């Protein structure tokens, strides 16, 4: 393996850190989002009890407030990253993430906690825009999809371990430290990137209303970029729906809340395996062939799960097995959709990542919240939502690709 990360275009941009360190670093930055959600899932009930939250579904807002904060601010961070550089934005965002994580530990009431979580999500969005732009700075096309897959593989270890780690924290230090650990982790990433990550942006883009509007217009008017942003935002709504309602599903529907962390790890493990597999085959098979196939498999497995649960009955192992299949598909959808959307936007990577992040977080979280809030003690509303989102995403892809699936694009995608 090369000892440096090199861009796949004639610019030949190199980083002074190894490929493995670069992938690990980017994975830890991306992991701030997953860790900020997953580590406290086992604590939601205790937090709700502590703050005397009457409606159990309201506990979902501890997750949703973070995700909502993560969405819109990316549209602000993108032009800032293109003007002042990725690393500066990254460092400031890491400080904000750590500060608001610590603030959550001492929130006097539930409303204040949600506000701090919103602010933490805003800071996290800056880290996401920075990391995505850095990856696009040093790679493109299938090479970018491969790096993104490797990043997501490491990144998916976080949800595998986080619920179990959260359970351990709760049992030893108390639920408030599920927030405190986030602050410590962000501080460590701040130190690591501060010393080891070199600048990657080659040319600053002027920050003005004209340049900002022009950048957004370019991203939103590009058929492939905009299409895959929308398709990703829709289908990832099912992921957010599950995250928001997962504890209730395992506890209230199947009475398996005591092993929630282990079952959650199994689902995340399937995602990690598929991300790694994607990194091994994407340069040979192409992003379209892989991702389009996975969307169809997601629809089929979700529809089969819905049919079984509705007509035969709610069997845990049938539900869980098909659920692993459905969510494993995201391991071969996320990196490929992102690479397809960002491929044409190399010179405005910050802005493009911001718009992509907005669609795939705010849009997905709103759709996910809508589905999760329909939870009625059964998995039926959840699975109906998945099938609908899958078909909608497929429809967007068909429009984007003008009715063709699995085709190799002009850029060998």
N, C-alpha and C positions, 0 to 999 in steps of 0.2 A: 504494500500500500504506500502511496506517496506520502512523503513527510510534510507536505504542505497542501493546502486547499487551493486549487487553481481554477480560475474561471475557464469555461469551455468556449469562450469567444476569443478573437484575436488580441484582445487587450492583455491577456496573460496576467491578470492580477493575482498576486500571491499573498498568503498570510504567513506570518512567521511562527505559527503554531501548527502542531500536527493535525492531520485529518481527524484522528480519533478524539483529540482534545476539543477540536472545533465542534464536532458532532455532540460530544458530551456537554459542552458548554451551552450550545443552542437548546439541547434537550432540557437542561435544567431551567433555562429561561422560559421555554414553553411550559415546563412543568409547574411553574408558579400558578398558572391558571387551574390546572387539574388539581394540584395540591390545595389550592384555596377553596376548592369545592369539596373534594372527596374526603379530606381528613376529618371533616366535622360531620359527615353523614351519620355516623353512629351516635353523635351527640345531639342531634336535632330534637329528639324527644325530651332529653334532660334540659336543653336550653329553653324549650317551650314551657316546661314545667317551672323552671326557675323564674321566668318572666310572666308566668301565669297566662299563657296564651290559650284561649278557650277553644279555638277551632284548630284541630290537628293539621288541616291543610295549610294553615297560616305559617307553619314551621317551614314550609317550602320557600318562603320569602327570604330566609337566611341564605339560601342558594341563589334564588332569582335576583335578589338585589345586587349581589356581586356580579352576576352575569349581565344585568342591565347596565351597570356602571362600566362594564368592560366594552360595551358596544359603541355607542355614539362618539365618545371622545377620541376614538381612533381616527375619525375624520379630521380632527384637529392635530393629532400627533403626526399624521402622515406628512403634511407639508413642512412641519417643523423638522422632521427627520431628514427631508430632502434639502432643507436649507442649512441646518446647523450640524448635521451629522447624526449617525445612528447611536454612537457610543454615548454622547452627551445626554440624549433623551433617555437612553437605557439606564444610565447611572442615576439620574434624577427620579425616574420612575421606580427604581428599586428602593430608593430612600422612602418615597411616599408609600409604597407597598408595606415596608417594614413598620413605618410609623402607625399607619391605620390598623395594621394587624394587632399591634400592641394596644392600641386604643380600644379595640373590640373587647379586650379582656376586662376592661373597667367600665363598660357601658352601663349607665344607671337604669335604663329601661329598654324595652324591646325596640321601640322606635329609634332610639339613638344607636342601638346596635345595627339596625338596618341601614342607617345613614353612614356609619363607619364602614360597613360592608360595601355600600355603594361607592364610597371614596376609594376603598381598597381596590375595587374593580376598575375604577378609572385609572389608578396608578398601574395596575396590571396590564391595562390596554396599551400603555406606553411601552412596556417591555415586549409585548407581542408584536407591535408594529416595528420596533427596532430589530428584533431577532429575524422577523420575516424579511425585512429589507436587507439585512446583512447576508442572509442566505442567497437572496437574489443577486446581491452584489458580486458574489463569488461563484455563481453557477447559473445555469439556464437549461431549459428543455428537460430531456430525460435525465440529465445529470442532476438537475435540481430536484426532480422527482425522487431520484435515488437518495440524495442527501436528506430530503424531507422525510422519506420513509425510515431512514436510519434514526433521524431525530425523533420521529414519532414512536419508533420501537422502544427507545430508551425512555421517552416521555410516557409511554403507556405502562412502564413499570410503576410509575407513581400511583395510578389508581389501583394497581394490584396490591400495593403495600399500604397505601394511605388509610383505608378503613380499619385495617388491623392495627396499624400504628396509632390511629386515632383512638381505638378501643383501649390500647395499652396506656396512652396518655390519660384518658378519662379515668381509668382505674387507679392510676398512680398519682397524677397531679391534679385531676379535675378537668371538667369540660372547658374551662376558660383557657387552658394551655393549648387547646387545639388551635387557637388563634396565635398564642405566643410563639409556638413553634414556627409558624409561618413567618413571623418577624425575624427570627433567628436565621431561618433558611435564606430569606431575601438578603440579609446582611452578609452571609457567606458568599452568595452569588455576586454581590456588589464588590466584595474584596477580590474575588477571582477575576471577574471581568475587568476590574480597574487595573490590575497588574498585567494581565495576559492578553486581553483582546485589543488588537491594533485597529485603527480606523480603516474602514472599507469603502467609504463613499469617494468616488474619484472626482466628482464635480458638483459643487453646490448649486442648487436651483434657487433662483430668487423667490422670496416670499412676498407676494403681493396678491391683492384680490384677483387681478387678471391671471396670474400664474396658477393660483389655487383653483379658480373656477375652470381654467383651461385644462388643468390636470384631471379634475373630477369629470369634466365633460369628455375627455379623451377615454377615460376608463369606462364610463357608463355608455358611451356610444360604440364601443368595440364589441361586435356581436359575440365573439368567443369569450372574451373576458367577462362581460356582463352576464352572459348566459350561464357560464359555469359558476359564477358568484351566486346567482339566484338558485340554481340547482343544488348547490352545496348548502346554502342557507335553509332551503326547504327540507331536504332529507336529514340534515343534522338537527332539525327540530325534534326528531324522534329520540335522539341521543339525550338532549336536554330534558325531554319529558321523562325519560327513564330515571335520569339522575335525580330529578326533583321528587319523583314518587317512589324511588327504589326501596327505601326503608319501609314504606307503607305496604308495598307489594309483598316483600318477603315476610313482614311481621303480621300484617292484618289478613292477607289473603291465604298465605301458606304456613303461618305460624312457625317460621324459621328465622325469626329476628336474631336469635342468639348466635347464629352462624352467618349473619348477613355479610360480614367482612370476607369470609371465605368464598361465598357464592359470587360476591361482587368481584373478587380477585379472579375467579374463573372467567367471567365475562371479559374483564380487562385483559386477561392473558390471551384470549382468542384474538383480541385486537392487536396485541403486541406481536403475536406470531405472524399474522397476516401483513402487518407493516413490514416486518423483516423479510417475509417472502416477496413482497412487492419490490423491495430494494434489490432483490436478487434477479428479478425477471423483467422489471419495467423497461430497461434499456434494450431488451431483446423483443418484447411483445408490444410495447407501446402503451401510453397512458389511456388512450381511448378504449382500446380493446379490453383492457383490464377493468377500468372503472365502469364502463357500460355493462359488462357482464355482472359485476358485483351489484349494481343497482337492480338488475333483473332478479338476481338471487335474493336480495333483501326483500323485494316485493313478494316473491314466491314463498320464502320461509315465514314471513310475517302473516301472509294470507293463510297458510297452512296452520300456523299456530292459532290464529283467530278461529278458523273453522273447527279445529279440535276442541278448543276451550268452550266454544258456543254450543256445539252440537253434542259433544261427548261428555265434557266436564273438565274442571280445572285440576289437571294432574300436574304436580310440581315438576317432575322430571321431564315430562313432555314439553312443558312450557320452558323450562330452563335449557334443555337441549336445543330447541329451535331458537331460543333467544340468543344463545351463544353463536349460532350460525348467522342470525340476522346482524348481530353487532360486530361479528368478525368481518363482515363486508366493509365496514367503515375503515378498516385497516388498509383496504385497497381502493378506497374512494377518496379519502381526505387529501393525501399527498398528491394524487394525480389530478384531482379537480383544482387544487391550489396551483399546481405547476401549469396546467392548461390556461388558467385564468391570468396568471402573472407573466407568462412567457413573453407576450408582446410589450410589456411595460418596464423593461429593464432600466431605462433612464429616469423613470419616476417610480422607482420601487417602493419608496416610502408611502407615497400617495396611493399607489395601487394596492399595497398591503393594507392600508387603512380602510379603503373602500371594501376590499375583500373581507377583512376582519369584521367590519360593521355588518355586512350582509350575513356572514356565517355565525355571528354571535347574537346581535340584537334580533335579527329576523328569526333565527333558530330558537332563541330563548323565549320570544313572544309566542311562537307556535308551540314550543314545548310546554310553556306555562299554561296555555289554553287547554292542551291535552291533559296535562297533569292535574289541573283543577277539576277535571271531569271524573276523577277517581271516585268510585262508589263502593269500594270493598271488593271489586272484581277486577280482573285484568282486561275485560272486554273493551272498555273505552280506550285504554292504552293501545291495544292492538288494532282497533279500528283506525285510530289516529296514524299509526305506523303505515298501514296499507294506503291510506289516503295521501300521506306525505310521499311515500315511495312512488305512487303513480304520478303525482304532481311533478316530482323531480324528473321522472322519465319523460313526461310531456315537455318540460322545459328543455331537456337535452335534445329531443327530437326537433323542436323549433330551432334551437341553436345550431344543430348540425344539418338543418334543412332535410329532415326526414331520414337521415342515414345514421346507423350505429356502427361501431367498431371500425370506422374508417381511419386510415392513416392520414393525418393532416399535412399541410405544406411544410411544417416544421418537423416532420418525422415523429409526430406525437402519437 
